[in-house]
Amino acid sequence: MVITDNFKALILGIIGVLLLLSVCVSVDYADPIITTENNSQMNTTNCTLISGVHYDDMIVNRSNKHIENYNVVVEKPKYSTIGMWAKPSCGCNYRYTWHYRTFINYCPNCHHYGTLRKNPKGVPEREYTCARCSSDFCGCCGKEKYSYSRVYLRRP
């Protein structure tokens, strides 16, 4: 079997791509910031992992597995919330009384965080309005106020 120069170049190219891929994967796994189930991020550089829980500034006695100092790392969500008292204004099946509702401050129509405003138009039932795209949402259930729309605000 005669190995040609093209075959050698192909094999060297495949080996080079595999090496680059392994370097990229190892760098990706070396990142100390992890993303949790609720899409919040946590820096685990100075943490110790025991039974799936990240502990901060851990002093562990290796002989009897005794934990001497355990400060659990608190996860903070990366999204803000917005809440207010409102009455139903979209025809939803809630009673027409005041309800306190909290939603993630995110507009599902224009896909931007931090753009919802509390009742800027002065509606008696109170509503959320996006400052960027002017979408109106019921302050009670979070549904967009067009009858044909199926868009809702997200609950935390």
DSSP file (Angstrom, degrees, kcal/mol; ACC not computed):
  #  RESIDUE AA STRUCTURE BP1 BP2  ACC     N-H-->O    O-->H-N    N-H-->O    O-->H-N    TCO  KAPPA ALPHA  PHI   PSI    X-CA   Y-CA   Z-CA
    1    1 A M              0   0    0      0, 0.0     2,-0.5     0, 0.0     0, 0.0   0.000 360.0 360.0 360.0 126.7    0.0    0.0    0.0
    2    2 A V        -     0   0    0      0, 0.0     2,-0.6     0, 0.0     0, 0.0  -0.850 360.0-147.1-101.0 126.6    1.5    3.3   -1.1
    3    3 A I        -     0   0    0     -2,-0.5     2,-0.1     4,-0.0     0, 0.0  -0.836  18.1-151.5 -95.6 122.3    0.7    6.4    1.1
    4    4 A T     >  -     0   0    0     -2,-0.6     4,-1.9     1,-0.1     5,-0.1  -0.371  26.3-109.0 -88.3 169.1    0.4    9.5   -1.0
    5    5 A D  H  > S+     0   0    0      1,-0.2     4,-2.3     2,-0.2     5,-0.2   0.848 118.4  55.8 -66.4 -34.3    1.1   13.1    0.1
    6    6 A N  H  > S+     0   0    0      2,-0.2     4,-2.1     1,-0.2    -1,-0.2   0.892 107.1  49.5 -65.9 -38.7   -2.6   13.9    0.0
    7    7 A F  H  > S+     0   0    0      2,-0.2     4,-2.3     1,-0.2    -1,-0.2   0.899 110.7  49.8 -67.0 -40.3   -3.4   11.1    2.4
    8    8 A K  H  X S+     0   0    0     -4,-1.9     4,-2.5     2,-0.2    -2,-0.2   0.908 110.8  49.7 -63.4 -42.0   -0.6   12.2    4.8
    9    9 A A  H  X S+     0   0    0     -4,-2.3     4,-2.2     2,-0.2    -2,-0.2   0.883 110.1  51.4 -64.5 -38.1   -1.9   15.8    4.7
   10   10 A L  H  X S+     0   0    0     -4,-2.1     4,-2.3     2,-0.2    -2,-0.2   0.930 111.2  46.7 -64.7 -45.8   -5.5   14.5    5.4
   11   11 A I  H  X S+     0   0    0     -4,-2.3     4,-2.3     1,-0.2    -2,-0.2   0.916 112.9  49.2 -63.4 -43.9   -4.3   12.5    8.4
   12   12 A L  H  X S+     0   0    0     -4,-2.5     4,-2.3     1,-0.2    -1,-0.2   0.881 110.7  51.5 -63.5 -37.8   -2.3   15.4    9.8
   13   13 A G  H  X S+     0   0    0     -4,-2.2     4,-2.3     2,-0.2    -2,-0.2   0.909 109.9  48.6 -64.7 -42.2   -5.3   17.7    9.3
   14   14 A I  H  X S+     0   0    0     -4,-2.3     4,-2.3     2,-0.2    -2,-0.2   0.913 112.0  49.0 -64.1 -42.8   -7.6   15.4   11.2
   15   15 A I  H  X S+     0   0    0     -4,-2.3     4,-2.2     2,-0.2    -2,-0.2   0.905 111.0  50.7 -63.3 -41.6   -5.0   15.0   14.1
   16   16 A G  H  X S+     0   0    0     -4,-2.3     4,-2.3     2,-0.2    -2,-0.2   0.906 110.4  48.8 -62.4 -42.6   -4.7   18.9   14.2
   17   17 A V  H  X S+     0   0    0     -4,-2.3     4,-2.4     1,-0.2    -1,-0.2   0.904 110.9  50.6 -64.9 -40.9   -8.5   19.3   14.4
   18   18 A L  H  X S+     0   0    0     -4,-2.3     4,-2.2     2,-0.2    -1,-0.2   0.883 110.2  50.1 -64.7 -38.3   -8.7   16.7   17.2
   19   19 A L  H  X S+     0   0    0     -4,-2.2     4,-2.0     2,-0.2    -2,-0.2   0.926 111.6  47.6 -65.2 -44.3   -6.0   18.4   19.2
   20   20 A L  H  X S+     0   0    0     -4,-2.3     4,-2.4     1,-0.2    -2,-0.2   0.899 111.7  51.1 -62.7 -40.5   -7.7   21.8   18.8
   21   21 A L  H  X S+     0   0    0     -4,-2.4     4,-2.3     1,-0.2    -1,-0.2   0.903 109.2  49.8 -64.1 -41.5  -11.0   20.3   19.8
   22   22 A S  H  X S+     0   0    0     -4,-2.2     4,-2.1     2,-0.2    -1,-0.2   0.875 110.7  50.3 -66.5 -35.7   -9.5   18.7   22.9
   23   23 A V  H  X S+     0   0    0     -4,-2.0     4,-2.2     2,-0.2    -2,-0.2   0.923 111.0  49.0 -66.1 -43.8   -7.9   22.0   24.0
   24   24 A C  H  X S+     0   0    0     -4,-2.4     4,-2.0     1,-0.2    -2,-0.2   0.902 112.2  48.1 -63.2 -41.2  -11.2   23.9   23.5
   25   25 A V  H  X S+     0   0    0     -4,-2.3     4,-2.0     2,-0.2    -1,-0.2   0.906 111.7  49.2 -66.7 -41.5  -13.1   21.3   25.6
   26   26 A S  H  X S+     0   0    0     -4,-2.1     4,-0.9     1,-0.2    -2,-0.2   0.879 111.5  49.0 -67.8 -36.4  -10.5   21.3   28.4
   27   27 A V  H  < S+     0   0    0     -4,-2.2     4,-0.3     2,-0.2     3,-0.3   0.882 109.9  52.7 -67.6 -37.4  -10.6   25.1   28.5
   28   28 A D  H >< S+     0   0    0     -4,-2.0     3,-1.0     1,-0.2    -2,-0.2   0.890 109.7  47.8 -65.6 -39.7  -14.4   25.1   28.7
   29   29 A Y  H 3< S+     0   0    0     -4,-2.0    -1,-0.2     1,-0.2    -2,-0.2   0.680 102.6  64.8 -74.4 -17.3  -14.4   22.6   31.6
   30   30 A A  T 3< S+     0   0    0     -4,-0.9    -1,-0.2    -3,-0.3    -2,-0.2   0.524  72.9 114.8 -82.9  -4.6  -11.8   24.8   33.4
   31   31 A D    <   -     0   0    0     -3,-1.0    -3,-0.0    -4,-0.3    -4,-0.0  -0.510  56.9-154.1 -68.8 124.4  -14.2   27.7   33.8
   32   32 A P        +     0   0    0      0, 0.0    12,-2.6     0, 0.0     2,-0.5   0.583  69.4  90.3 -79.1  -7.5  -15.0   28.2   37.5
   33   33 A I  E     -A   43   0A   0     10,-0.2     2,-0.3    11,-0.1    10,-0.2  -0.788  60.1-170.0 -92.5 124.5  -18.4   29.9   36.8
   34   34 A I  E     -A   42   0A   0      8,-2.5     8,-2.1    -2,-0.5     2,-0.5  -0.811  17.8-133.9-112.1 154.4  -21.3   27.4   36.7
   35   35 A T  E     -A   41   0A   0     -2,-0.3     6,-0.2     6,-0.2     2,-0.1  -0.927  24.4-151.5-107.7 129.6  -24.9   27.9   35.6
   36   36 A T    >   -     0   0    0      4,-2.7     3,-1.6    -2,-0.5    -1,-0.0  -0.205  35.1 -84.4 -93.6-175.3  -27.5   26.4   37.9
   37   37 A E  T 3  S+     0   0    0      1,-0.3    -1,-0.0     2,-0.1    -2,-0.0   0.830 126.8  49.6 -61.6 -35.3  -31.0   25.1   37.2
   38   38 A N  T 3  S-     0   0    0      2,-0.1    -1,-0.3     1,-0.0     3,-0.1   0.076 119.8-105.4 -95.4  26.0  -32.7   28.6   37.4
   39   39 A N  S <  S+     0   0    0     -3,-1.6     2,-0.3     1,-0.2    39,-0.2   0.675  76.6 136.6  62.1  21.9  -30.1   30.1   35.0
   40   40 A S        -     0   0    0     37,-0.1    -4,-2.7    38,-0.1     2,-0.3  -0.692  48.1-131.5 -92.2 155.3  -28.3   32.0   37.8
   41   41 A Q  E     -A   35   0A   0     35,-0.4    35,-0.4    -2,-0.3     2,-0.4  -0.818  19.7-171.3-111.8 148.4  -24.5   32.0   37.7
   42   42 A M  E     -A   34   0A   0     -8,-2.1    -8,-2.5    -2,-0.3     2,-0.6  -1.000  21.3-132.6-140.3 133.2  -22.1   31.2   40.6
   43   43 A N  E     +A   33   0A   0     -2,-0.4   -10,-0.2   -10,-0.2     3,-0.2  -0.774  22.3 179.6 -87.0 122.0  -18.3   31.5   40.8
   44   44 A T    >   +     0   0    0    -12,-2.6     3,-1.0    -2,-0.6   -11,-0.1  -0.017  42.1 117.1-112.9  28.5  -16.9   28.4   42.3
   45   45 A T  T 3  S+     0   0    0      1,-0.2    -1,-0.1     3,-0.0   -12,-0.0   0.933  88.0  29.0 -63.0 -47.4  -13.2   29.3   42.2
   46   46 A N  T 3  S+     0   0    0     -3,-0.2    11,-1.3     2,-0.1    12,-0.3  -0.036 103.2 110.4-103.4  30.0  -12.7   29.2   46.0
   47   47 A C  E <   -B   56   0B   0     -3,-1.0     2,-0.4     9,-0.2     9,-0.2  -0.676  56.9-142.5-107.2 158.8  -15.4   26.5   46.7
   48   48 A T  E     -B   55   0B   0      7,-2.6     7,-2.8    -2,-0.2     2,-0.6  -0.976  15.9-141.0-117.4 133.3  -15.3   22.9   47.8
   49   49 A L  E     +B   54   0B   0     -2,-0.4     2,-0.4     5,-0.2     5,-0.2  -0.853  26.9 168.3 -99.6 116.9  -17.8   20.5   46.3
   50   50 A I  E >  S-B   53   0B   0      3,-2.4     3,-1.8    -2,-0.6    -2,-0.1  -0.983  71.8 -19.2-130.1 120.5  -19.2   17.9   48.8
   51   51 A S  T 3  S-     0   0    0     -2,-0.4    -1,-0.1     1,-0.3     3,-0.1   0.837 127.0 -52.0  53.8  39.1  -22.1   15.7   47.9
   52   52 A G  T 3  S+     0   0    0      1,-0.2     2,-0.4     0, 0.0    -1,-0.3   0.485 115.2 112.0  82.6   3.3  -23.2   18.1   45.1
   53   53 A V  E <   -B   50   0B   0     -3,-1.8    -3,-2.4    19,-0.0     2,-0.5  -0.931  62.4-136.0-113.0 133.2  -23.2   21.2   47.3
   54   54 A H  E     -B   49   0B   0     -2,-0.4    19,-1.3    -5,-0.2     2,-0.4  -0.764  22.0-166.3 -87.2 125.8  -20.6   24.0   46.8
   55   55 A Y  E     -BC  48  72B   0     -7,-2.8    -7,-2.6    -2,-0.5     3,-0.4  -0.907  13.4-134.2-113.2 142.2  -19.2   25.3   50.1
   56   56 A D  E    S-BC  47  71B   0     15,-2.8    15,-1.0    -2,-0.4    -9,-0.2  -0.773  81.6  -1.9 -97.0 138.5  -17.2   28.5   50.5
   57   57 A D  E    S-     0   0B   0    -11,-1.3     2,-0.3    -2,-0.4    -1,-0.2   0.920  87.6-171.3  50.9  54.5  -14.0   28.7   52.5
   58   58 A M  E     -     0   0B   0     -3,-0.4     2,-0.6   -12,-0.3    -1,-0.2  -0.602  20.8-167.3 -84.0 131.9  -14.3   25.0   53.5
   59   59 A I  E     - C   0  69B   0     10,-0.8     9,-2.1    -2,-0.3    10,-0.7  -0.963  16.6-176.5-114.8 110.3  -11.9   23.5   56.1
   60   60 A V  E     - C   0  67B   0     -2,-0.6     2,-0.8     7,-0.2     7,-0.2  -0.924  25.5-139.4-114.7 128.7  -12.4   19.7   55.9
   61   61 A N  E  >> - C   0  66B   0      5,-2.4     4,-1.1    -2,-0.5     5,-0.9  -0.784  16.4-158.8 -82.9 110.9  -10.6   17.3   58.2
   62   62 A R  T  45S+     0   0    0     -2,-0.8    -1,-0.2     1,-0.2    -2,-0.0   0.720  80.4  64.8 -68.6 -22.9   -9.7   14.5   55.7
   63   63 A S  T  45S+     0   0    0      1,-0.2    -1,-0.2     3,-0.1    -2,-0.0   0.924 123.5  10.4 -71.9 -43.2   -9.3   11.8   58.4
   64   64 A N  T  45S-     0   0    0     -3,-0.4    -1,-0.2     2,-0.1    -2,-0.2   0.223  98.4-117.1-121.5  15.6  -12.9   11.7   59.6
   65   65 A K  T  <5 +     0   0    0     -4,-1.1     2,-0.4     1,-0.2    -3,-0.2   0.812  57.0 161.5  56.2  34.4  -14.6   13.8   56.9
   66   66 A H  E   < -C   61   0B   0     -5,-0.9    -5,-2.4     1,-0.0     2,-0.7  -0.724  34.8-141.2 -88.8 132.6  -15.7   16.4   59.5
   67   67 A I  E     +C   60   0B   0     -2,-0.4    -7,-0.2    -7,-0.2     3,-0.2  -0.836  20.9 178.4 -94.8 117.7  -16.6   19.8   58.3
   68   68 A E  E    S+     0   0B   0     -9,-2.1     2,-0.4    -2,-0.7    -1,-0.2   0.851  71.6  22.7 -89.2 -36.6  -15.3   22.5   60.6
   69   69 A N  E     +C   59   0B   0    -10,-0.7   -10,-0.8     2,-0.0     2,-0.5  -0.969  67.0 176.8-134.6 117.1  -16.5   25.6   58.8
   70   70 A Y  E     +     0   0B   0     -2,-0.4     2,-0.7    -3,-0.2   -13,-0.1  -0.857   8.0 167.4-130.7 100.8  -19.4   25.5   56.4
   71   71 A N  E     -C   56   0B   0    -15,-1.0   -15,-2.8    -2,-0.5     2,-0.2  -0.944  31.4-139.6-106.6 110.5  -20.6   28.7   54.8
   72   72 A V  E     -C   55   0B   0     -2,-0.7     2,-0.3   -17,-0.2   -17,-0.2  -0.509  19.9-115.1 -74.2 135.2  -22.9   27.7   51.9
   73   73 A V        -     0   0    0    -19,-1.3     2,-0.5    -2,-0.2   -19,-0.1  -0.553  29.0-135.1 -70.5 127.5  -22.5   29.9   48.8
   74   74 A V        -     0   0    0     -2,-0.3     2,-0.5    -3,-0.0    -1,-0.1  -0.739  12.1-139.5 -88.8 127.8  -25.7   31.8   48.2
   75   75 A E        -     0   0    0     -2,-0.5   -33,-0.1   -33,-0.1   -35,-0.0  -0.746  14.9-161.1 -87.7 129.6  -26.9   31.8   44.6
   76   76 A K        -     0   0    0     -2,-0.5   -35,-0.4   -35,-0.4     2,-0.0  -0.936  20.7-120.0-110.3 131.1  -28.3   35.1   43.4
   77   77 A P        -     0   0    0      0, 0.0   -37,-0.1     0, 0.0   -38,-0.1  -0.355  10.3-140.4 -67.7 149.9  -30.5   35.2   40.3
   78   78 A K  S    S+     0   0    0    -39,-0.2     2,-0.3     2,-0.1   -38,-0.1   0.435  79.7  74.7 -90.5   1.4  -29.3   37.2   37.4
   79   79 A Y  S    S-     0   0    0     34,-0.0     2,-0.2    27,-0.0    27,-0.1  -0.856  74.0-133.1-114.3 150.5  -32.7   38.6   36.6
   80   80 A S        -     0   0    0     -2,-0.3    25,-2.7    25,-0.2     2,-0.3  -0.638  17.1-142.0 -97.4 158.7  -34.7   41.2   38.4
   81   81 A T  E     -D  104   0C   0     23,-0.3     2,-0.4    -2,-0.2    23,-0.2  -0.781   7.0-158.3-116.9 162.9  -38.4   41.0   39.4
   82   82 A I  E     +D  103   0C   0     21,-3.0    21,-3.1    -2,-0.3     2,-0.3  -0.998  15.2 173.8-140.6 138.2  -41.2   43.5   39.4
   83   83 A G  E     +D  102   0C   0     -2,-0.4     2,-0.3    19,-0.3    19,-0.2  -0.987   5.7 155.8-146.5 154.2  -44.4   43.3   41.4
   84   84 A M  E     -D  101   0C   0     17,-1.7    17,-2.0    -2,-0.3     2,-0.4  -0.975  45.4 -89.4-165.2 167.0  -47.5   45.3   42.2
   85   85 A W  E     +D  100   0C   0     -2,-0.3     2,-0.3    15,-0.2    15,-0.2  -0.731  56.3 159.1 -83.5 133.0  -51.1   45.1   43.3
   86   86 A A  E     -D   99   0C   0     13,-2.6    13,-2.6    -2,-0.4    40,-0.2  -0.982  36.4-131.4-152.3 160.0  -53.5   44.8   40.3
   87   87 A K        -     0   0    0     38,-2.5    52,-0.4    -2,-0.3    53,-0.3  -0.796  47.7 -86.3-106.7 156.6  -57.0   43.8   39.3
   88   88 A P        +     0   0    0      0, 0.0    39,-0.0     0, 0.0    38,-0.0  -0.417  49.5 166.0 -64.7 134.6  -57.6   41.5   36.3
   89   89 A S        +     0   0    0     -2,-0.1    36,-0.1    37,-0.1    37,-0.1   0.257  62.2  62.1-133.8  10.8  -57.9   43.5   33.1
   90   90 A C  S    S-     0   0    0     56,-0.0    48,-0.0    57,-0.0    54,-0.0   0.380 113.7 -94.2-119.1   2.9  -57.6   41.0   30.3
   91   91 A G  S    S+     0   0    0      1,-0.2    54,-0.0     3,-0.1    56,-0.0   0.629  71.6 155.2  91.2  15.1  -60.7   38.8   30.9
   92   92 A C        -     0   0    0      1,-0.1    -1,-0.2    51,-0.1    -2,-0.0  -0.245  56.2-106.1 -72.0 168.8  -58.8   36.2   32.9
   93   93 A N  S    S+     0   0    0      2,-0.0     2,-0.2     3,-0.0    -1,-0.1   0.126  78.4 118.3 -89.2  21.3  -60.7   34.1   35.4
   94   94 A Y  S    S-     0   0    0      1,-0.1    -3,-0.1     3,-0.0    47,-0.0  -0.562  74.6 -98.2 -81.7 152.7  -59.5   35.8   38.6
   95   95 A R        -     0   0    0     -2,-0.2     2,-2.4     1,-0.1    -1,-0.1  -0.371  39.2-106.2 -65.4 150.6  -62.0   37.6   40.9
   96   96 A Y  S    S+     0   0    0     -9,-0.1     2,-0.3    -3,-0.1    -1,-0.1  -0.428  85.5 104.5 -81.7  67.6  -62.2   41.3   40.4
   97   97 A T  S    S-     0   0    0     -2,-2.4     2,-0.4   -11,-0.1   -11,-0.1  -0.822  83.2 -73.7-133.2 174.3  -60.3   42.2   43.5
   98   98 A W        -     0   0    0     -2,-0.3     2,-0.4   -11,-0.1   -11,-0.2  -0.588  49.4-178.3 -77.2 129.8  -56.7   43.3   44.2
   99   99 A H  E     -D   86   0C   0    -13,-2.6   -13,-2.6    -2,-0.4     2,-0.6  -0.979  23.1-135.9-125.4 138.6  -54.1   40.7   43.8
  100  100 A Y  E     +D   85   0C   0     -2,-0.4     2,-0.4   -15,-0.2   -15,-0.2  -0.870  31.5 177.2 -95.4 121.5  -50.3   41.1   44.4
  101  101 A R  E     -D   84   0C   0    -17,-2.0   -17,-1.7    -2,-0.6     2,-0.4  -0.959  17.3-157.7-127.0 142.9  -48.4   39.5   41.6
  102  102 A T  E     +D   83   0C   0     -2,-0.4     2,-0.3   -19,-0.2   -19,-0.3  -0.970  15.9 176.1-119.5 134.5  -44.6   39.3   40.9
  103  103 A F  E     -D   82   0C   0    -21,-3.1   -21,-3.0    -2,-0.4     2,-0.3  -0.890  39.4 -94.1-130.8 160.9  -43.1   38.7   37.5
  104  104 A I  E     -D   81   0C   0     50,-3.0     2,-2.7    -2,-0.3    50,-0.3  -0.621  42.9-116.6 -72.6 133.9  -39.6   38.6   36.0
  105  105 A N  S    S+     0   0    0    -25,-2.7     9,-3.5    -2,-0.3     2,-0.3  -0.427  77.0 117.3 -76.1  73.1  -38.8   42.0   34.6
  106  106 A Y  E     -E  113   0D   0     -2,-2.7    48,-0.3     7,-0.3     7,-0.2  -0.996  59.9-138.8-144.3 130.3  -38.6   40.7   31.0
  107  107 A C  E  >> -E  112   0D   0      5,-2.4     4,-1.5    -2,-0.3     5,-0.7  -0.832   7.5-159.9 -92.9 118.7  -40.7   41.5   27.9
  108  108 A P  T  45S+     0   0    0      0, 0.0    -1,-0.1     0, 0.0    44,-0.0   0.622  87.7  55.5 -74.3 -10.5  -41.4   38.3   25.9
  109  109 A N  T  45S+     0   0    0      3,-0.1    -2,-0.0     1,-0.1     0, 0.0   0.907 122.6  20.9 -86.6 -46.2  -42.2   40.3   22.8
  110  110 A C  T  45S-     0   0    0      2,-0.1    -1,-0.1    25,-0.0    -3,-0.0   0.486  99.4-129.9-101.8  -3.1  -39.0   42.3   22.4
  111  111 A H  T  <5 +     0   0    0     -4,-1.5     2,-0.4     1,-0.2    -5,-0.0   0.894  58.4 135.4  59.7  47.4  -36.8   40.0   24.5
  112  112 A H  E   < -E  107   0D   0     -5,-0.7    -5,-2.4     0, 0.0     3,-0.5  -0.976  47.5-134.7-127.3 142.1  -35.3   42.6   26.8
  113  113 A Y  E    S+E  106   0D   0     -2,-0.4    -7,-0.3    -7,-0.2    -8,-0.0  -0.635  83.1  22.2 -89.6 149.8  -34.8   42.6   30.6
  114  114 A G  S    S+     0   0    0     -9,-3.5    -1,-0.2    -2,-0.2    -8,-0.2   0.678  87.6 109.2  75.6  19.8  -35.6   45.6   32.8
  115  115 A T        +     0   0    0     -3,-0.5    16,-3.1   -10,-0.3     2,-0.2   0.515  42.9 107.4-106.8  -6.1  -38.1   47.2   30.4
  116  116 A L  E     -F  130   0E   0     14,-0.2     2,-0.3    15,-0.1    14,-0.2  -0.534  49.1-164.2 -77.5 139.4  -41.4   46.7   32.2
  117  117 A R  E     -F  129   0E   0     12,-2.4    12,-2.1    -2,-0.2     2,-0.8  -0.923  23.4-114.1-121.6 148.1  -43.0   49.7   33.9
  118  118 A K  E    S-F  128   0E   0     -2,-0.3    10,-0.2     1,-0.2     8,-0.0  -0.742  79.4 -42.0 -86.9 109.1  -45.8   49.7   36.4
  119  119 A N    >   +     0   0    0      8,-3.2     3,-0.9    -2,-0.8    -1,-0.2   0.828  69.1 167.5  46.4  55.8  -49.0   51.3   35.1
  120  120 A P  T 3  S+     0   0    0      0, 0.0    -1,-0.1     0, 0.0    -2,-0.1   0.732  75.4  54.3 -71.2 -19.1  -47.5   54.3   33.2
  121  121 A K  T 3  S-     0   0    0      6,-0.1    -2,-0.1     2,-0.0    -3,-0.0   0.530 110.7-118.9 -91.3  -7.1  -50.8   55.0   31.4
  122  122 A G    <   +     0   0    0     -3,-0.9    -3,-0.0     1,-0.2     3,-0.0   0.832  43.4 177.7  76.1  33.6  -52.8   55.2   34.6
  123  123 A V    >   -     0   0    0      1,-0.1     3,-0.8     4,-0.1    -1,-0.2  -0.500  32.8-131.0 -68.1 135.9  -55.2   52.3   33.9
  124  124 A P  T 3  S+     0   0    0      0, 0.0    -1,-0.1     0, 0.0   -37,-0.0   0.847 108.4  46.0 -60.7 -34.4  -57.6   51.8   36.9
  125  125 A E  T 3  S-     0   0    0    -39,-0.1   -38,-2.5   -36,-0.1   -36,-0.1   0.684 113.7-126.3 -79.2 -17.1  -56.9   48.0   37.1
  126  126 A R    <   -     0   0    0     -3,-0.8    13,-0.9   -40,-0.2     2,-0.3   0.548  31.8-169.0  73.5 137.2  -53.1   48.6   36.7
  127  127 A E  E     - G   0 138E   0     11,-0.2    -8,-3.2    12,-0.1     2,-0.4  -0.929  24.0-109.9-146.3 165.6  -51.0   47.0   34.1
  128  128 A Y  E     -FG 118 137E   0      9,-2.2     9,-2.8    -2,-0.3     2,-0.4  -0.868  31.6-169.1 -99.8 137.4  -47.4   46.4   33.1
  129  129 A T  E     -FG 117 136E   0    -12,-2.1   -12,-2.4    -2,-0.4     2,-0.4  -0.993  22.0-126.2-128.9 134.4  -46.2   48.2   30.0
  130  130 A C  E  >  -F  116   0E   0      5,-2.3     4,-1.5    -2,-0.4   -14,-0.2  -0.660  11.8-152.3 -77.7 127.6  -42.9   47.6   28.1
  131  131 A A  T  4 S+     0   0    0    -16,-3.1    -1,-0.1    -2,-0.4   -15,-0.1   0.660  92.4  47.1 -73.5 -15.7  -41.0   50.8   27.8
  132  132 A R  T  4 S+     0   0    0    -17,-0.2    -1,-0.2   -20,-0.1   -16,-0.0   0.887 129.9  13.0 -93.6 -46.3  -39.3   49.5   24.6
  133  133 A C  T  4 S-     0   0    0      2,-0.1    -2,-0.2   -18,-0.1    -1,-0.0   0.410  92.6-124.3-116.0   1.7  -42.0   48.0   22.5
  134  134 A S     <  +     0   0    0     -4,-1.5     2,-0.2     1,-0.2    -3,-0.1   0.716  49.9 161.4  63.4  25.5  -45.2   49.4   24.3
  135  135 A S        -     0   0    0      9,-0.0    -5,-2.3    -5,-0.0     2,-0.4  -0.584  29.8-142.5 -74.6 139.0  -46.7   46.0   24.9
  136  136 A D  E     -G  129   0E   0     -2,-0.2     9,-2.2    -7,-0.2     2,-0.4  -0.871  17.3-171.6-106.7 137.1  -49.4   45.9   27.6
  137  137 A F  E     -GH 128 144E   0     -9,-2.8    -9,-2.2    -2,-0.4     7,-0.2  -0.967  31.4-103.2-129.5 143.7  -49.8   43.0   30.0
  138  138 A C  E  >  -G  127   0E   0      5,-2.9     4,-1.1    -2,-0.4   -11,-0.2  -0.413  24.0-142.5 -61.6 133.9  -52.4   42.2   32.6
  139  139 A G  T  4 S+     0   0    0    -13,-0.9   -55,-0.2   -52,-0.4   -38,-0.2   0.619  95.9  47.0 -75.3 -11.5  -51.1   43.0   36.1
  140  140 A C  T  4 S+     0   0    0    -53,-0.3    -1,-0.1   -14,-0.1   -38,-0.1   0.890 130.4  10.5 -96.8 -50.4  -52.9   40.0   37.6
  141  141 A C  T  4 S-     0   0    0      2,-0.1    -2,-0.1   -40,-0.1    12,-0.1   0.613  92.3-123.4-108.0 -15.0  -52.1   37.1   35.2
  142  142 A G     <  +     0   0    0     -4,-1.1    11,-1.9     1,-0.3     2,-0.2   0.544  57.2 147.7  86.8   7.5  -49.4   38.6   33.0
  143  143 A K  B     -I  152   0F   0      9,-0.2    -5,-2.9    -6,-0.1    -1,-0.3  -0.516  56.7-106.4 -77.8 142.8  -51.2   37.9   29.7
  144  144 A E  B     -H  137   0E   0      7,-2.8    -7,-0.3    -7,-0.2     5,-0.1  -0.443  32.8-121.6 -64.2 144.2  -50.6   40.4   26.8
  145  145 A K  S    S+     0   0    0     -9,-2.2     2,-0.4    -2,-0.1    -1,-0.1   0.261  81.2 101.6 -85.8  14.0  -53.8   42.4   26.5
  146  146 A Y  S >  S-     0   0    0    -10,-0.2     3,-1.0     1,-0.1    -2,-0.1  -0.805  72.4-135.8 -87.9 138.9  -54.6   41.5   22.9
  147  147 A S  T 3  S+     0   0    0     -2,-0.4    -1,-0.1     1,-0.3    -2,-0.0   0.813 103.7  48.3 -66.7 -28.8  -57.4   38.9   22.7
  148  148 A Y  T 3  S+     0   0    0     -3,-0.0    -1,-0.3     2,-0.0     2,-0.2   0.561  91.3 103.3 -86.7  -8.4  -55.5   36.9   20.0
  149  149 A S    <   -     0   0    0     -3,-1.0    -6,-0.0    -5,-0.1     0, 0.0  -0.477  46.2-172.7 -80.1 145.6  -52.2   36.9   21.8
  150  150 A R        +     0   0    0     -2,-0.2     2,-0.4    -7,-0.1    -1,-0.1   0.038  47.7 122.0-117.4  21.7  -50.8   33.9   23.7
  151  151 A V        -     0   0    0     -7,-0.0    -7,-2.8     0, 0.0     2,-0.3  -0.733  37.2-178.8 -93.2 132.6  -47.9   35.7   25.3
  152  152 A Y  B     -I  143   0F   0     -2,-0.4    -9,-0.2    -9,-0.2     2,-0.2  -0.915  30.3-110.2-126.1 153.0  -47.5   35.8   29.1
  153  153 A L        -     0   0    0    -11,-1.9     2,-0.3    -2,-0.3   -46,-0.1  -0.497  43.6-108.1 -72.4 153.8  -45.0   37.4   31.4
  154  154 A R        -     0   0    0    -48,-0.3   -50,-3.0   -50,-0.3   -48,-0.1  -0.677  23.2-137.2 -90.2 139.2  -42.8   34.9   33.2
  155  155 A R              0   0    0     -2,-0.3   -52,-0.2   -52,-0.2   -74,-0.0  -0.687 360.0 360.0 -88.7 145.9  -43.2   34.1   36.9
  156  156 A P              0   0    0      0, 0.0    -1,-0.1     0, 0.0   -53,-0.1   0.499 360.0 360.0 -71.4 360.0  -40.1   33.8   39.1
